[in-house]
Amino acid sequence: SSRIALEQRPAPCMSVHDLCLHLQLIGPPQLQRAGQDVTTDITYRKGWALLAYMAMHRDRWLQRTSLADLLWPDLPREAALTNLRQVLNNLRRVVQTGLPATPLGCERERIGLFTTPEFRID
């Protein structure tokens, strides 16, 4: 029966280029890109909060204003949106580097984390 269980496990996260983004949110948060730990490349604590929130609401668009209000409730909206742009800029650099398809979607009014073959969340 253990053999059957092993055969039913999902395939490892790899693309044609052996690139993968693996986000671990159970236990201490970790992020690996192509097998390399890039956890410390996420500069801001709010970056982890945003990444976790988007992972919980993946495959759908989230309004920037709502996320800014959620992450910085005590700041004026424009200051919160500025902070969100800084956090997103850092996340884009970490998440998108070297991947053929990026899971992080960014538009003027909304952002989202989307499932791709190269992206795995635990």
Buried (B, 14 or more C-beta within 10 A) or exposed (E): EEEEEEEEEEEEBBBEEEBBBBBBBEEEBBBBBBEEEBBEBBBBEBBBBBBBBBBEEBEEBBEBBEBBBBBBEEBEEEEBBBBBEBBBEBBBEBBBBEBEEBBBBBEEEBBBBBEBEBBBBE
